[in-house]
């Protein structure tokens, strides 16, 4: 029997993120999670937000671990996870009412981040909301020493990765018809950026 994968960070940030999602994922509909990782977030949010259908996605190598979490949870509004590489077309879901992604933009290459926003722009229905959680820079500056250290660690591991600047991300969003609704401060020097598709 395989052990479920576990992320301590997911356990630590799931409640603060849920507070934000409760504010912006108000109406019943389909939410696509990009970069579902272990599946812990999907289980927690689907259980806490039963008015939503939750569709987690990730690269194919993460799906077996997610399936273990989902099988144990047995939630009727939690769909089987789908393989998604943001750089490939078409995506496995054609339309959604909302999109959520946590801790993805800084581990992707910049070209993949561009693909992420293009895909979200196509995926979201009018009035749909995109919530993006993670560490972000502002005006090219780190918001904390820990984020600067994290960025150095990321770039040492993969030079194409790194903490992204809010202005750069917001430009990508605006190019896809997404308008910033909120920039929510989160614990541990993170933020949740929220855009709406006009």
C-alpha positions in Angstrom: 0.0 0.0 0.0 1.5 3.3 -1.1 1.6 6.1 1.5 -0.1 9.3 0.6 2.3 12.2 -0.2 2.3 14.9 2.4 3.2 18.6 2.3 3.6 20.4 5.6 3.2 23.8 3.7 -0.2 22.7 2.5 -1.3 22.0 6.1 0.0 25.3 7.3 -1.6 27.5 4.6 -4.8 25.7 3.8 -7.0 27.6 6.4 -5.7 31.2 5.4 -6.2 30.3 1.7 -9.7 28.9 2.4 -10.7 32.2 4.0 -9.8 34.0 0.7 -11.6 31.4 -1.4 -14.8 31.8 0.7 -14.8 35.5 -0.3 -14.4 35.0 -4.0 -15.7 31.5 -4.9 -19.2 32.4 -3.8 -21.4 30.9 -6.4 -21.8 27.2 -7.4 -19.6 26.2 -10.3 -16.5 24.4 -11.5 -13.1 25.3 -10.0 -10.0 24.1 -11.8 -6.9 23.8 -9.6 -3.6 24.1 -11.4 -0.7 22.4 -9.8 -2.7 20.3 -7.3 0.5 18.7 -5.9 -0.2 16.2 -3.2 -4.0 16.8 -3.4 -4.3 18.0 0.2 -5.6 21.4 -0.9 -8.2 19.9 -3.2 -9.6 17.7 -0.4 -9.7 20.5 2.1 -11.3 23.0 -0.2 -13.8 20.6 -1.7 -14.9 19.5 1.8 -15.2 23.1 3.0 -16.9 24.4 -0.1 -19.5 21.8 -1.1 -21.2 24.2 -3.5 -18.2 23.9 -5.8 -17.1 21.1 -8.1 -13.3 20.9 -7.7 -11.2 19.7 -10.6 -7.5 19.3 -9.6 -4.9 19.1 -12.2 -1.1 18.6 -12.3 1.6 16.9 -14.3 1.1 13.2 -14.7 3.7 12.2 -12.2 1.7 13.8 -9.3 -1.6 12.2 -10.1 -1.1 8.8 -8.3 -0.5 10.5 -5.0 -3.5 12.8 -5.5 -5.7 9.8 -6.2 -4.8 8.3 -2.8 -6.0 11.4 -1.0 -9.2 11.6 -3.1 -10.1 8.0 -2.7 -9.8 8.3 1.1 -11.8 11.6 1.1 -14.8 10.2 -0.9 -16.2 13.6 -1.6 -18.9 13.9 -4.3 -17.8 17.3 -5.5 -14.1 16.3 -5.9 -13.5 15.1 -9.5 -10.7 12.6 -10.4 -7.5 14.6 -11.1 -6.5 15.3 -14.7 -3.0 15.6 -16.2 -2.2 19.2 -17.3 1.0 20.7 -18.6 0.2 24.4 -19.0 2.5 24.6 -22.0 0.5 22.1 -24.0 -2.7 22.7 -26.0 -5.5 22.0 -25.6 -6.0 21.9 -21.8 -8.1 18.9 -20.6 -10.9 21.3 -19.4 -12.5 23.7 -21.8 -14.3 26.1 -19.4 -14.4 26.9 -15.7 -16.1 29.3 -13.3 -12.9 29.8 -11.3 -9.2 28.8 -11.2 -7.0 28.4 -8.2 -3.3 27.8 -8.1 -0.8 27.8 -5.2 3.0 27.9 -5.3 3.3 27.4 -9.0 4.4 30.6 -10.7 7.8 30.6 -9.0 8.7 27.0 -9.9 7.7 27.4 -13.6 9.9 29.0 -16.2 8.7 32.4 -17.3 7.5 31.1 -20.6 5.4 28.5 -18.7 3.9 31.4 -16.5 2.9 33.1 -19.8 1.2 29.9 -20.9 -0.5 29.7 -17.5 -2.1 33.1 -17.9 -3.0 32.5 -21.5 -4.7 29.2 -20.6 -6.6 30.8 -17.6 -7.8 33.6 -19.9 -9.3 31.0 -22.3 -10.6 28.8 -19.5 -12.5 31.3 -17.4 -16.1 32.2 -18.2 -17.0 35.9 -18.0 -17.1 36.9 -14.3 -14.8 33.9 -13.5 -12.1 34.4 -10.8 -8.5 33.4 -10.8 -6.8 33.1 -7.3 -3.0 32.8 -7.4 -1.2 32.1 -4.1 2.5 32.4 -3.4 5.4 34.8 -2.7 5.6 37.8 -5.0 8.0 40.8 -5.4 6.7 44.4 -5.7 8.6 46.9 -7.8 11.4 44.4 -8.3 11.9 44.3 -4.5 11.6 41.3 -2.2 9.1 41.7 0.6 11.2 39.9 3.2 14.6 38.4 3.7 13.1 34.9 3.7 11.7 35.5 0.2 15.0 36.7 -1.0 16.7 33.6 0.4 13.9 31.4 -1.1 14.5 33.0 -4.5 18.2 32.3 -4.3 17.4 28.6 -3.5 15.0 28.4 -6.4 17.5 29.8 -8.9 20.2 27.5 -7.7 18.0 24.6 -8.3 16.6 25.9 -11.6 17.8 29.2 -13.1 14.5 29.5 -15.0 12.5 29.6 -11.8 12.2 32.4 -9.2 9.9 34.6 -7.2 7.8 36.6 -9.8 7.1 40.3 -9.7 3.5 41.4 -9.2 3.6 44.0 -12.0 4.8 41.4 -14.5 2.1 39.0 -13.5 -0.6 41.7 -13.6 0.5 42.7 -17.2 0.0 39.1 -18.3 -3.4 39.0 -16.6 -4.5 42.3 -18.2 -3.5 41.0 -21.6 -6.0 38.1 -21.1 -8.9 40.3 -20.0 -8.3 39.7 -16.3 -8.8 42.7 -13.9 -7.2 42.7 -10.4 -9.9 42.4 -7.8 -7.8 41.9 -4.6 -4.2 41.5 -3.3 -4.6 39.6 -0.1 -1.8 39.5 2.5 -1.2 35.9 3.8 1.0 34.4 6.5 4.7 33.7 5.9 5.2 36.6 3.5 2.9 35.2 0.9 -0.1 36.8 -1.0 -3.2 35.7 -2.8 -3.7 37.7 -6.0 -7.3 37.7 -7.3 -8.3 38.6 -10.8 -11.8 38.6 -12.5 -12.4 37.9 -16.2 -14.3 40.8 -17.6 
